[in-house]
Amino acid sequence: MKPNTTYAVVDIETTGTSVKDGDRIIQIGCAFVKNNKIINTFAADVNPLTTVPPVIENLTGISNARVRKAPPFDDLAGTIYSLLQGTVFVAHNVNFDLPFINAELQRVGYPELPIQAVDTVSLSQILLPTAPSFRLRDLSRLLNIEHDHPHAADSDAVATAHLFIFLQKRLAQLPLITLQQMVQLTPELPRETAELFAYALQQGKKQPGRLPKELVIRNGLALRKKSLPQQAVGRKKQRYPLTKAQKMQLFGEDLTYRPQQARMMNQIYRHYTQSETATVPLMIEAPTGTGKTLGYLLPLAYLAQGDRQVVVSTATTVLQTQLLDQGVQLLNTLLPVPVTAVVIKGNQHYVDLDRFARGLALHEHSKQTQLLKLRVLVWLTTTTTGDLDELHLTTYQAPYFAEIAHHGVASLKADDPFFKDDFLRFRDQLTAQATFIITNHAYLMQHVAQLGSRQQQPLLVLDEAQHLADGVLHGSRQRFDFNHYMAACHSLTSRIDQEHGLNLRALFAEQPQSDYRLKLLDNSLNDTDLHFQQLQAALARTFVPHQKGGSQPVEIAITTEEITRFFAENNGLVRQLQTAIENCFLQFKQLNEQYQHDQAEVLPPEQHVLDDFFNRMQQLRQAYDLLQSWLIPATRDQRVFWLTLNQWHDRGSLTLSGSLIETKGYFESQLYPYFSAPLFTGATLFATGKSQYVYSQLDLDPKTTVHHRLSTPFDLAKQSRLLIATDATAAEEPSGKQRVAYLTHAIHEIVTAAPKQTLILFNSLNLIEAVFYSLHQTGLSADRELLAQGVNGSREKLLRRFVQGDNAILLGAASFWEGIDLPQEQLELLIVTQLPFDSPDQTVTKARYQQLRQAKLNPFYNEALPKAALKLRQGLGRLIRTDQDTGAAVILDDRLVTKRYGQTILTALPKAMPPINGSVTEISAELQKFFQNSN
């Protein structure tokens, strides 16, 4: 790369992804960039001399009729070759565009282009590390780049050129120390992309500027400066805006007055300022569109004046971020005196600067880890939280995250190089003076005493309160995975004498008696492995009947009495296992302490070997702690246990799991005493009219709990339709061939009649897979993008593709029933394949139902039915998200009509959505009429 380099930013549209399979270019666009300015452009349609597939025609808008008028690639090849020669080729996914163009050039007799190339996807991932998506359309929106025609080569090329210019400028702004570290990592990026880092470093050294005032250099890392907000001292308390006029004056032009939101605000403020209700729990159901978040944040901000804190807990870490970035940010635009807020998550969500800095010095072979290191280096110049969730990674399973994740404030020492800059210490300092502490249900229940106080009793908001009980039950589920722990033993043993790289024996070679101590460690690991095998075999002998394998994994329930008797009969084996694990830690500790004492300086590669071994040993620590907790009778008695075998019922696959069965009495004793009377809120809290389900789940007395149910702000009668199929096959047998055939036929007919963006909700991943492949055989996927959970990728990836799709169809289960926001054209048709009852065959569900029977309660009416009604309400809540939305919901389960309990469920649904019953054919006709009238 040189100062006057001309960059040819190229995008192509093609009939497919493979030249070898006969795919061809149908459009090429190019924008030429020099000195960070677009100096010229070129664009041309190309006749592929073959048919443009319908899916490509729909995606690009380029028709067969249009390309028939264009010149073939043979006629354009000379122009393209001469334009690109002598430039640096740039593309958004360069390993697709450049090889495709080179292959086309070779096909018509030209040589490959002898030019360098740069990839803007990789550059964006590194230089925009907190971007939620790296699709060109999303990056254009993020950076306010005009991009009117996505998937048109000329528009894409110009948008990519503007993106490249931005990235070039961003790269030049990075501190020299960061650029130097990026170059030293010698990353393997597509083509010559990494050479841009060396060029930026070279240019920076020629004209070194001052370090930006918002940055600081600490021990070789460029970090964003952090500062605590100034304390408000002696400020006069602000008066709460009780009336409509006062609220409208406060909102100004920033916010539209919403009657239901204003009502919610006043309900909260009055509740906690009146002596007769201030000590009583408050529950408010606020439907979608109410403006629930601001509805509770604003009155609580006024109630918290005078150094009172508010703990807000929600269901997920994603919702925590939304609360801070959207809710609190909007609140502070309204308030005369802004409030401070802090997000609190588990330690593993935060980066440990010392661990990251040590790992930088290690040569990395993994391309994924190289990329992550580059991203974190750039991210550290912008983040003040150190929260790894800011990187929007879809998985934290990469081993690298175990290396850099924080182990908690207790793991720090005052002389650690980054002690003063540590993110967790700063978070704790911020927490001490924040008005709002935003956490999630799982963290709240694990840190109640830390977040609350029996004396001061902060205010507590439980947002998405319907998830609190399930969150505790899910969080209590623990699995003793014997094969995972045995694999950890083998991995640790191999690292004592591994052939590749530095091993423990080489590291401790100069220590006295190192061979003897390593032999003891090796023996203890082998003993641990053996005892895991023996304990697994003992469980199989005791509880697993001799039978042939099946086609599905199997669960075998174990009663509390049976597991107690097993632990008693196998006490010696359990103790042997625990002793072997203790010996592993003792022997490694002795070796490590002796080494640290003898060495004047521990080099990064040496420390990495020690850290890596210690981190892997934590898996054995988890096994030890879990076993220890289950040996305590009080802990064991509250749980249900079960064994799981794989689909072949192989005894060697056996795992032991345990879980709480219910939360009765749990919140009353473990949570509520630490806070003022809580505020419970959510869009769907109440299952059915007379159901006490939400109260029993949350340990509340309905007689002493004040509750309000706000009405929806939407005109559902006009904006929506609810249709129920009366010709559905039996939904009680969801995986049968007859059911799959019915769903395939019904879905195909409905989405053909109403070609809208469609979400289809299932209860089973197996059924999704069967219906997905059955729909493919109908030819539906030729015209519509068909996406399925468990087939096309992760939930995050599927949602991104669905949102960006055009009349896409998404098949989802579990997490797709709630927590997704798809307004307007992003979702117009919702199909529910069956009522969302829990599987009664699951061990935890069986145990819960048995417990209810013993209490003389009907499991169906006290648990299964209200839970299904609540989930169905949540599923239907995906449909209408704004007052501009129109949409229809179709339920392919006639139990709503044929079963007595169906009417109970229907009464829980919005009264403004009266159901229309009919056959699939009749439903299809009704949908056509509804959408025609809505346009």
ZIHUNOR-V329553 format. One record per residue. N is the residue number from 0. NEAR is the number of other C-alpha atoms within 8 Angstrom. Layout:
N	NEAR
N	NEAR
This chain:
0	6
1	5
2	5
3	6
4	10
5	11
6	11
7	13
8	15
9	14
10	14
11	11
12	12
13	11
14	13
15	7
16	6
17	8
18	10
19	5
20	5
21	6
22	11
23	11
24	13
25	14
26	13
27	15
28	16
29	15
30	15
31	13
32	15
33	11
34	8
35	7
36	7
37	10
38	8
39	7
40	10
41	8
42	10
43	7
44	10
45	13
46	14
47	13
48	6
49	6
50	7
51	10
52	7
53	8
54	9
55	13
56	12
57	8
58	8
59	10
60	8
61	10
62	8
63	9
64	6
65	8
66	13
67	9
68	7
69	9
70	10
71	10
72	11
73	7
74	7
75	9
76	11
77	8
78	7
79	8
80	10
81	7
82	6
83	11
84	9
85	6
86	11
87	13
88	14
89	13
90	15
91	10
92	9
93	13
94	9
95	7
96	12
97	10
98	8
99	10
100	8
101	11
102	10
103	11
104	13
105	10
106	7
107	8
108	6
109	8
110	7
111	8
112	8
113	5
114	9
115	9
116	11
117	13
118	15
119	14
120	10
121	10
122	11
123	11
124	11
125	11
126	11
127	10
128	12
129	8
130	11
131	6
132	6
133	10
134	7
135	10
136	8
137	9
138	12
139	13
140	9
141	8
142	7
143	6
144	10
145	7
146	10
147	5
148	7
149	9
150	9
151	11
152	15
153	12
154	13
155	15
156	15
157	12
158	13
159	13
160	13
161	9
162	13
163	9
164	11
165	8
166	11
167	9
168	8
169	9
170	10
171	8
172	6
173	9
174	8
175	9
176	9
177	12
178	13
179	10
180	8
181	12
182	11
183	6
184	10
185	7
186	10
187	7
188	9
189	11
190	10
191	10
192	13
193	13
194	8
195	9
196	12
197	11
198	10
199	11
200	11
201	8
202	8
203	11
204	8
205	6
206	6
207	6
208	5
209	4
210	7
211	5
212	5
213	6
214	11
215	10
216	8
217	8
218	6
219	6
220	10
221	13
222	12
223	12
224	8
225	5
226	4
227	6
228	5
229	4
230	5
231	5
232	4
233	4
234	5
235	4
236	6
237	6
238	5
239	6
240	8
241	7
242	6
243	8
244	6
245	9
246	12
247	10
248	7
249	9
250	11
251	7
252	5
253	7
254	6
255	7
256	9
257	8
258	6
259	10
260	13
261	12
262	8
263	14
264	12
265	10
266	8
267	12
268	11
269	8
270	10
271	11
272	8
273	8
274	7
275	5
276	9
277	10
278	9
279	10
280	11
281	13
282	11
283	13
284	13
285	15
286	13
287	10
288	11
289	12
290	9
291	13
292	8
293	12
294	13
295	11
296	11
297	10
298	13
299	11
300	10
301	10
302	9
303	11
304	8
305	5
306	6
307	10
308	11
309	13
310	13
311	13
312	14
313	15
314	14
315	8
316	10
317	6
318	9
319	14
320	9
321	9
322	11
323	13
324	8
325	8
326	12
327	12
328	9
329	9
330	12
331	11
332	8
333	9
334	8
335	6
336	5
337	8
338	9
339	9
340	12
341	12
342	10
343	9
344	9
345	7
346	10
347	8
348	11
349	14
350	13
351	12
352	9
353	9
354	10
355	11
356	9
357	11
358	10
359	9
360	8
361	8
362	6
363	8
364	6
365	6
366	10
367	6
368	10
369	13
370	10
371	8
372	9
373	10
374	13
375	9
376	11
377	13
378	11
379	12
380	10
381	8
382	10
383	9
384	7
385	9
386	9
387	9
388	7
389	6
390	9
391	9
392	6
393	6
394	5
395	6
396	5
397	7
398	6
399	7
400	9
401	8
402	12
403	11
404	13
405	10
406	9
407	8
408	7
409	5
410	6
411	8
412	6
413	5
414	5
415	8
416	7
417	10
418	10
419	6
420	7
421	10
422	12
423	10
424	10
425	9
426	11
427	8
428	9
429	10
430	10
431	6
432	8
433	12
434	13
435	12
436	14
437	15
438	15
439	15
440	13
441	10
442	10
443	11
444	10
445	6
446	8
447	11
448	7
449	6
450	8
451	11
452	11
453	8
454	5
455	7
456	11
457	13
458	12
459	13
460	12
461	13
462	11
463	12
464	12
465	10
466	8
467	12
468	10
469	8
470	11
471	12
472	13
473	8
474	8
475	9
476	10
477	9
478	8
479	9
480	9
481	11
482	8
483	7
484	13
485	11
486	8
487	12
488	13
489	10
490	8
491	12
492	11
493	8
494	10
495	11
496	9
497	9
498	5
499	4
500	5
501	10
502	12
503	11
504	11
505	7
506	9
507	10
508	8
509	6
510	8
511	4
512	6
513	12
514	8
515	7
516	10
517	11
518	8
519	9
520	12
521	10
522	8
523	12
524	15
525	10
526	10
527	12
528	12
529	8
530	11
531	12
532	10
533	9
534	10
535	12
536	10
537	8
538	10
539	10
540	8
541	6
542	8
543	9
544	5
545	4
546	4
547	6
548	8
549	8
550	6
551	7
552	11
553	9
554	10
555	10
556	9
557	11
558	8
559	11
560	6
561	8
562	10
563	8
564	8
565	9
566	10
567	7
568	7
569	8
570	8
571	7
572	10
573	10
574	8
575	9
576	12
577	9
578	8
579	12
580	14
581	8
582	10
583	11
584	9
585	8
586	12
587	9
588	8
589	8
590	11
591	9
592	8
593	9
594	10
595	8
596	7
597	6
598	7
599	5
600	4
601	8
602	6
603	10
604	9
605	10
606	10
607	10
608	11
609	10
610	9
611	9
612	10
613	8
614	10
615	10
616	11
617	8
618	10
619	12
620	9
621	8
622	10
623	10
624	8
625	10
626	8
627	8
628	9
629	9
630	9
631	8
632	7
633	6
634	10
635	11
636	7
637	8
638	11
639	15
640	13
641	12
642	12
643	13
644	14
645	11
646	11
647	11
648	12
649	10
650	9
651	7
652	10
653	14
654	12
655	11
656	12
657	12
658	13
659	11
660	11
661	6
662	13
663	9
664	7
665	9
666	11
667	9
668	8
669	9
670	11
671	11
672	10
673	13
674	15
675	11
676	12
677	13
678	11
679	13
680	14
681	14
682	9
683	12
684	11
685	10
686	14
687	12
688	7
689	4
690	10
691	7
692	12
693	11
694	10
695	10
696	10
697	11
698	12
699	9
700	8
701	8
702	5
703	8
704	11
705	10
706	7
707	7
708	7
709	10
710	7
711	10
712	9
713	8
714	9
715	9
716	8
717	5
718	12
719	12
720	14
721	12
722	13
723	15
724	15
725	12
726	8
727	10
728	8
729	8
730	9
731	4
732	7
733	9
734	8
735	7
736	6
737	7
738	13
739	14
740	10
741	10
742	11
743	11
744	8
745	9
746	8
747	11
748	11
749	12
750	10
751	7
752	10
753	10
754	7
755	10
756	13
757	14
758	12
759	12
760	14
761	15
762	10
763	7
764	11
765	7
766	12
767	14
768	11
769	9
770	12
771	11
772	8
773	11
774	12
775	9
776	7
777	8
778	8
779	11
780	10
781	8
782	8
783	10
784	11
785	11
786	12
787	14
788	15
789	8
790	7
791	8
792	9
793	9
794	7
795	7
796	8
797	14
798	8
799	8
800	8
801	12
802	8
803	6
804	8
805	7
806	10
807	13
808	13
809	13
810	14
811	15
812	13
813	7
814	7
815	10
816	14
817	9
818	6
819	7
820	6
821	11
822	11
823	12
824	8
825	9
826	14
827	14
828	13
829	15
830	12
831	13
832	11
833	10
834	8
835	10
836	9
837	7
838	6
839	6
840	6
841	8
842	11
843	9
844	11
845	10
846	10
847	10
848	10
849	9
850	8
851	11
852	10
853	7
854	6
855	6
856	8
857	8
858	11
859	7
860	8
861	11
862	10
863	11
864	12
865	13
866	11
867	12
868	13
869	13
870	10
871	11
872	12
873	11
874	11
875	9
876	10
877	12
878	14
879	13
880	13
881	9
882	9
883	5
884	12
885	10
886	13
887	13
888	14
889	12
890	13
891	13
892	16
893	12
894	7
895	12
896	9
897	7
898	8
899	7
900	8
901	11
902	10
903	9
904	12
905	8
906	10
907	11
908	8
909	7
910	6
911	7
912	11
913	8
914	8
915	8
916	9
917	12
918	9
919	12
920	9
921	8
922	14
923	12
924	9
925	8
926	11
927	10
928	8
929	9
930	9
931	7
932	6
933	7
934	4
